[in-house]
Amino acid sequence: MKKKVLSMTLVLAMSAAALAGCRSTDSGAQASKAETSASTEAAAAATEAAPASTEAASGEGVKKEDLKVGVIYVGDENEGYSAAHMAGIKEMKESLGLSDDQIIAKTNIGEDESCYDAAADLVDNGCQIIFANSFGHGSFMLQAAQDFPDVQFCHATGADAKTAGLSNFHNYFTAVYESRYVSGVVAGLKLNEMLDQGKVTKDKLKIGYVGAYPYAEVVSGFTSFFLGVRSVCPDATMEVKYTNSWADLDLENQTATQLIADGCVLISQHADTTGAPSACEDAGVPCVGYNIDMIPTAPNEALTSASINWGPYYTYAVQSVLDGTQIDTDWCQGYNDGADKITALNDKVVAEGTADKVKEVEDAIKNGTLHVFDTSKFTVGGKSLEDALAAGDLDSSFQSDDAKKAFADSISDGYYHESDVKLNTSAPSFAVIIDGIDSQVK
């Protein structure tokens, strides 16, 4: 999937470079701190320019028997990220009572002109709504939305819908940082068990993290995971290594192996294959996966995986087409709406009491008493996030004063409001490296 992300305009190009948080596969991309946090700059403009997204559409609905749904996948069923989207489409199909021939899927579609061609072909095949699941598909989906105004286009992980001003172009993501936090709690409890059993000493509680790219989504993801770990194991530290690829089985395996050699006693990932868990199984090191259940790959070491349930969005968006109502311009839901989850706990590997603690944490997230990015729970350069921001310590993380203001505006009530569509976008924007994490871009 090493495809070059092409942009239609300079604005889109800047956005893609900075916001390639999920599935952008430009093999030459090396995001700086400024690039990874620039999503907040786009968010600031988006907040002012966002069209109302809750008003009913003026058009009529579609009869269910006449409906056709198009889906553009960057991968296929063998790649965890796309497999999770496929599961969501299946849930939507079953929930709405659609037949197989009403879903037209295109797999392994690159982040290039082939995406536009796929979208145009789906329009020609009568699809009234078309989804694309990769960030790098964004500019091509936007072009298609402009060229086919009577068709709804929904783009996962992007951040341009609010500024596009089109009633038929939409972005969606989930609050996956919530499930990453919960999976971090599972990992932290395992570290405590290993400490109690004498398998590791207090000064060796280091986690390894296989990250794809140094983009905001990955930084947000490993930060929320780490905060979950530290909520139960406060002495833990974490080392992050980037593969600069979303899905490279061998490279992810090699990176996990390197982290283990560096002294990491537990591994997690924001990468799409089973490469890291297979390395952990071979080395006898516990691991937390992403997207899919990794127990079949690492039956003796996989604890759980942070995962997304895309079904609620696909069901909602397609139902909106059936009803003739407007689809939200930018959509994000989480645990409270069934859009985020962790996969099954591996009972023979997780620490005793894990299931009860997971329920406690999930309930706290759902009722709003736990906020993942609670700024009292971490520091940046020894200071609180608010103090570091006020002191100018984070200025190098922002491309402009507007970006800094957008970031600051997302901090209130004692926590950073990640993926809050009222303040920023559904795409993650937290890109600050907090204390305890060694994340070196090499």
ABEGO torsion letter per residue (X at the ends): XBBBBBBABAAAAAAAAAABABGBABAABBBBAAAAAAAAAAAAAAAAABBBAABBBABBBBBAAABBBBBBBABBAABAAAAAAAAAAAAAAAAAGBBAAABBBBBGBBBBAAAAAAAAAAAAAGBABBBBABAAAAAAAAAAAAABAABBBBBBGBAAAAAAGBAABBBBBBBAAAAAAAAAAAAAAAAAAAAAAGABBAAABBBBBBBBBBBAAAAAAAAAAAAAAAAABAABBBBBBBAGBABBAAAAAAAAAAAAAAGBABBBBBBABAAAAAAAAAAGBBBBBBGBBAAAABAAABABBBBBBAAAAAAAAAAAAAAGBBBBABBBBBAAAGABBBBBBBAAABBBGAAAAAAAAAAAAAAGABBAABAAABBBGGBBAAAAAAAGAAAAABABAAAAAAAAAABBGGBBBBGBAAABBABBABABBBBGBBBBBX
